[in-house]
Amino acid sequence: MRSRSPRHDDIDTSRNFARTLARNVARTEALGRLMTIKQWQRRPSAFSRQALIAYAALVVYGSLYPFSGWRSLGIGPLAFLTDPLPQYVTAFDVVTNVLGYMPLGALIVLALYPRWRGAAAVCAAFIGGGLLSGVMESIQTYLPTRVSSNLDLAANALGALVGGVLVAPATSALLDRGLLRRIRFTWFERHGAYVIGLSALWPFAAMFPAPYLFGGGDLPRVLWENLDPAMQDAILVWTPASWDIESWPDRLGALLPDDSWEALITSSNLFAALVLVTLLTRERAPRIRLMLGLIVATLFAKAGASFLQSHAGLTFDWATDGALEGIGIGAAAGVLSVALPRALRAALAGGALVVGLALVNVLPVNPYFDIVLADWRQGRYLHFNGLLHWLAWVWPYAALGWLASAAERAWFTRRRVANAGGAGNER
């Protein structure tokens, strides 16, 4: 029997190595194609669409505020299109109009992805921004405090176009494989878009001055105080006389010093906000860092707004002893709550919001708060301040409503599971 030469053995070894290498390369390419499809798959962004709706509502509010004094001057709503350019134009107004619509254009491009991309999305942003601005300018014809302007329309449309052009090249990177998307789905559950948006608004809700730090949600008290006294008496007549509701604020306020009440209100609302931002997070999410980041962002926004809008430069006038104590208590309670079950944390957050809302609507307002509010500069920020005030009024109720809705969904889910289990046992 002839023996194989070393040369033939080397050839066979080389062939086997080549076949193995080719199989590994083919397997790697196939796996790469599979991973590429899954990793770079184009998906629509629910959060972008929600943000677009919210920002469009913000534009409508800022354009039509204060929603009063409507009248007709006998001028058509589109007459401003053919008017000559305004004689007195400031760079501030033009830049503000351009900058105000840039986020709108960017959000239109992000919201249309992946159905519309590139130039088509940019054109949609330009047309959408121009249409919204045109409608707002037309309606402003009937507002005594606003002046419709074709220059404003052009600046707004330009801002939407610039925003769309800047974001369009990065849309896929932002929504498909960007850092924010990886953080979004690595840290938060898929159905957490509403909570993320609500938490992102919390620092802005805390910017407007309030009788107590983070003491938003006092809209019922404001509405009650603005009622006609006869209407108030007509409502109170339906309550038992023994309740003596009109004396509740004074009696409640006398139970504790003002600093103690502020500490309780501040800690309750801060605790609820901290729980909300981490309620729909995954196990791997850095919950404590998210809480600390929200606290830092809120305090920075509060100090920045006070610095810019206070006549006397009272940047930290809100940092009273009670407020600082409440920040410490609320932060500690939020960090300690991380170890609790999700359902219990949600219940505690809802209870904290109810306590905070009850106190800010019943406790008497410190008379020195009028001085703080008078020191708050309006001027060019009039519409922005009005928006912040409404946000402070609405945010606690939006958070409480979501918590109640989540509790209802959880209850129905448990009920369906229990019914399914009972039906299975009967079989």
N, C-alpha and C positions, 0 to 999 in steps of 0.2 A: 504494500500500500504506500502510495506516494505521499509524502508529507508536504504540507503547505509551506510555501516560502514566507519569510518575514514580510516580503513586499506585498503579497496578497493580504496578509493580516492587516497591514497598515491601510490598504485600500478599503477593506471591509469596515474597519474602525472609522475611517473618515466618512464613509457613506452613512453608517449608522448615526454618527454625530450630526451630519447634515440633515438627515431625516428628522431626528429629534429636535434640532434647532428650528427646522421649518414648521414642525407641529406646534412647538411652543410659541413661535412668532404668530402663527395663524390663530392660536387660542388667545394670545394676548390682544391681537387686533380685534377679534370678535368680542372679547370682554370689554375692550376699550370702547368699541362702538356701542355696546349695550349700556355701559356706564355713561357714555357721552349723551345718549338719548335721554337717560333718566336725569342726569345732572344738569344738562342744558335745556331741558324741556321748557318751552315757553308757556307760562301760566299767567292768567289775569290776576291782578292784585285787588282784592276786596278792600284793603285798607286805603289804597290810592283812590278808589271810587268814593269811599266814605269821606276821605279828606277833601276831595273835590266838592262834594255836596256841602260840607261844612264851610269851606272857604268861599264858595259861591254865596252861601247864606250870609257870611261875614261881609262880602262885597255889597250885597243888597242892603244889609243893615247900615253900613257906613255911608251908602249913597243916599238913603232916604231918611236917615235920622234927622229930626226927632219925630217924624210921622205925624205931624200936626200942622194946622193952619192951611190946609189944602184950599186952593182957590184957582179960578180960571181968569186969565187976562185977555181972553179972546184970541190967543195965539195958538196955532197948531202945534202938536207935540213934536213935529219934525222940522219946525221952522228954523231951529238952530243950525241945521245942516248947511243952510245957505247964508247964514249970518257972516259978516266979516270977522276976521280974527280979532280977539280981544286986544284992546289998546295997552292994557296994563297986565303984563304977564311976568310972573316971578319964576325963577329957576326952581324954587322949592316946590311950587305947585306942579310943574311939568315933571320933575324927577319923582315926586310922590306918586303921580298918576302912573308913570312907567313902572316904578318899583311895585306899586300895589297890585298890578295885573301880571307881573312876572310869575309869581307862584301859581296863579290861575292857569296860565299857559302851560307851565311845567306839569301841573296836576292833570290837565286835560290829556297831554301826551301819555302820562303814566297810566291814566284810567282807561285809555283806548287800547293799550297794549294787551295782547298781541294781535288783536284783530286789525288794527291800523298801526303802521310803523313808519318811521322815516319821514319823508316829505309829506305823505298823506296826513300823518298825525300832526305835523307842524302846521299844515294848512287848516286842519280842524281847530287847532288851538287859536290860530289867528282869527278865523271866522267866528268861533265861539266867544272869544274874548271881545271881539268887536260887536257882536250881537248883544251880549249882556250889557256892555257899556252903552250901546245905543238905546236899549230899553230903559236903562237907568237915567240917562240924560233926558229922554223923552218924558219920563214920569216927573223928573225934577222941574219941568216946566210949570207944574201945578204946586210947587212948594215955595213959599215966600222966602225961605232962608237959603235956597239953592239957586244957582244960575246954570242953565244948560249951556254947554260950550262944545263946538266942534273940535276945538283944540284938545279938550279933555278926552273926547272920543278917540282922536288920533293917537294921543299919548297912551291911552289904555290899550288900544289895539296893538300898538308898537310893543308895549310891555308884554302882552300875551305872546306875541311873535318871538320876542327875545327869549322869554322863558321856555317856550317850546323848542327853539333852536338849541339852547344850551343843554337841555335835558335829553333830547332825542338821541344823540349818539351814545349816551350812557344808559338808556332805558333797559336794555338787556342785562347790562352789568349790574344795575341796581335791583331789578326784579327777579332775574334768573339765577345769577351767581354772585351777587354783590355781598359785601360784608353785612349790610343791614338785613338782607333776606336770610343769610345763614344764622344771624343772631335771632331773628324773628322766629324761625322754626326750630332752632336748637334750644332756645330758652323758653319760648311760649308755645302753648297749644294752638292748634290750627284755628279754632273758633275764638281766639282772643283779640281780634282786631278792635272790637268796640272798647274793650277794657284798656287796650294800649292807647287808643286815641283819647279816652277819657282821662287816663293818667297823664298824658302829655299836656292836657289842658289845665291840669291842677296848678302848676306854677303861675299861669296867667290868671286863674280864678282868684289867686291869693294876692294879686298886685294891687287891686283897688282898696282904698282905705275902708276899714270896718271898725265898728265899736270895739270888737275883740279880735285879736289876731286869728286868722283863718276862720273867722265867724261869718261865713257866707250863709245864704239861704234865708235872710230876714225879709224876703219879699212879702209874706203874709202880714208882718207887722207894718211894713210901709203902706201896703194897700189899706189896712185897717185905719192907719192914721190919716190917710187921704180921703177917707169916707166922710160924707156929711154927718155932723153930730146927730141929726134926726135919724139918719139911716143906722148909725151905731146904736141909738136907743131902741130902734125898731127890732134890731137883731138881738140885743141883750134882753129884751122883754120876754123872749122865748126861753131864757135860762132861769133856773130857780134862783130866787132872791137870796137864799142862804149861801149860794156859792160866792157871791160878792166878787165877780170876776174882775171888776175894775181895780180892785186892791191887790190882785195877784202880783203884778210887777214889784210893787213896793215891799210886800211881805216876803217875796222870794229874794229880792236883793238884800234885805236886811239879815238874811241867814248867814251870809259869808261876806268877807271883804271883797272888794272889786278884783284884787289880784288873784284871789282864790278862784273866783268865777272865770276869770280870763284863763287861768291855768287849766281849768277843767274843759272849757270850750276849745282851747287850742289843742290840748292833748287828744280830745275826742275826735276832732276832725282830722288831725294829722295821723292818728292811728288808723282811721278809716282809709285815708289815702294810701298809706303804706301797705295795708293789707290788700287793697284793690290792685296795686301795681304788681303784686306777687301772687295773686290768687290763682291765676291760670298759667303759672310757670311750671316747667318740667323739673324733674329732680336735679338735673345737672345745672340748672340756672343759678347764678350767684345772687340769691335773693337779698342777702344783707347788703351787698354792694348796690343792688338796684334801689333799695330803700335809702341808703346814704346818698346816692346820686340824686334821687328825687328831692331829698331834704336840701342838699346843696343848691340844686337848680332853683328851688322855690325861694330860698332865702336870698340868693343872688338876684333873682327877678324882683323880689320885693324891695331890696335895697336899691337896685338900679332904677326902678320906677319912682321911688321916693326921692332919689337924688335928682332925677330929671324934672320932676313935676312939683317939687316943693319950693315955694318962694323963699322960705327961710333956710333952705338947705338941710332940712331935718331928715337926713338919710336913715337914721336908725331911731326915729321917734316911736316906732311901733315896738321896739325891743324893750318892753317894760319887764319888771321882775316877774309878773305873772305870765307873760308871754314866753320868756326864756325858760321858766319852770315847766310850762306846758310843752315846749319843744322837747325838753329832756325827757319828760314822762312819756310823751307820745312816741318818741324814737325808741326808748327802752321797751315799751310795750309792744311796738311793732316788731322789733328784733326778737323778743322772747316768743312772740306768737308763731314764728316760723315752724317750730316743732309741733304745733297743734294740727289736728286734722283739718282738712279744707272746709268741711261743712261748719265746724265750730268757728273757724276764723271768719267765714262769711257772716255767720250769725252775730259774732262780736262786732264786726265792722258795721253791720246794719244797726245794731243797738247803739253804737257810738254815734252814728249819724243822727239817729232819732233824738238822742240826748242833746247833741249839739244844736240841732234845729229847734228843739223845744226851748232851750235856754236863750238862744239869740232872739227868739221871737217874743219871749215873755219878760226877760230881764229889762229893767229900765236902761235907757241909753245914757252913757256918761255925758254930762253937759259940755265937757271939754272936747268931745268928739267934733262938735260943730266948728271949733277953732281949727282942728286938724283938717277937716274937710274944706274949710275956707282957704287954707294954705295950699291946697292941691291945685296946681296950675292947670287951667283948661286950655284956652287958646287954640293952637293948631292941633292939639290932641283931643279936641272935644269929642269927636266921633269915636276915637279909640277908647277914651275913658268911658263913654256910654256903653260900648261893647264889653269892656272889662267889668263894668257894674252889672250888666245883665248876666255875664258868665258867672260872676260870684253869686248871684241870686239863684241861678239854675243848676249849677254843678252838683250841689248836694242831692237835689231831687233826682237828677239823672243817674247818679251813682246808686241812690237808694232804690230807684226803679229797676235798675239792672240787677241788683242783688235780689229783689223780690221776684223778678222774672226767673233768675237762675234757680232760686229755691223752689219755685213752682215747677220748673222743668224737672228738677231732681225728684220732686215728690211724685210727679206723674211717671217718671221712669221707674222708680221703686214700685209703684203700684202696678205697672204693666208687668214687671218681673215677677212680682208676687202672684199676680193672676195667672201668668204663664206657668209658674211653678205649681200652683194649685191645680190647674188643668192637667198638668203632667202627672201629678200624683193620683188624680182620679182615674186616669187611664191604667 
